[in-house]
Amino acid sequence: MQKEIDLHGETQNEAFSIVKKAVINGFINGEKTLRIVTGKSGILKQKLPLWLEAEQFEEYIRKTDFDRNNTGVLIIYLKKNK
């Protein structure tokens, strides 16, 4: 089962902290993907993919892509925890 996090109503700082914690915990717990609900428009949809390209996430994230069926959801594909 994929973990889903809804960022509606969160500020940029709150959203970044929530996503960072979810990515690290997901990696540690061996999750394969995370679904992040950003909404179909707005600043979080624009900023989140950029945040996740930062060096601090390189060891955790394999790739990201918006859901083909719901463009308001970003799917984060996590690397395997060795």
N, C-alpha and C positions, 0 to 999 in steps of 0.2 A: 504494500500500500504506500502510495506517495504521500509525503508530508506536504501540506498546503498551508501557506502563511498569507493572510490577507492584510495588506498594508493600507487599506482605505482608512482615512482619518489620521494617519501618522504624519508627523513632520519629517523632513529629510533626515535630520539627525537621528530621530527615533527609528525610522525605517532602516537606515544604515546599520545601526546597532542590532536591530532585530535580525536582519539578514546575515550580518557577520556571525552572530552567535549561532544561527540556524545552520549556516554553511559549515562552521567548525564542528558543531555537535553532530551534524549529519555525516560528515567525513569520519569522525571518531566512531560513530555507531554503525558504520558500514552501509549507510543508505546510498542508493544509486542516484536518485533524483530528488529534487525539491521543486515544488510548484509555488511560485510567488505571484500573488494577485496584486497587480499594480493599478488596474483599471485600464480602460481602452485609450485614455488620453491623460495628459497631465505630466507634471514634472517628474514624478517617480518613474513613470514608464520610460521617460527619456534618460534619466540619470542612472537608474539601476544597472543597465548593461555596461555603462562606463565605469561605475564603481567596481564591478566584478572583474574588469580587466586589469585592475591594480595588482601590483607585484605581491601584495600581502595575501592574495587569493590564489596565486599560481599553484601552490602545492595541494590545493583542495579541489579546484574546478577543472574539469576536462573541457567543457564547452557550455554555452548557454544558447537558448533559442526561444523565440516566442511560439506559443502553442498555435498550431495551424488552425485549430477549431475555435480558439478564443484568444484574440490578440491582446487581451488584457491580462494574460498569464505568461510569465516568463518561467521557462523550465531550466533549472540548473542541473547539469549532469556532473556528478561528483566523481573524482578519481577514487581508486581503491586505496584503502588504508593498509599500508604494508606492515 
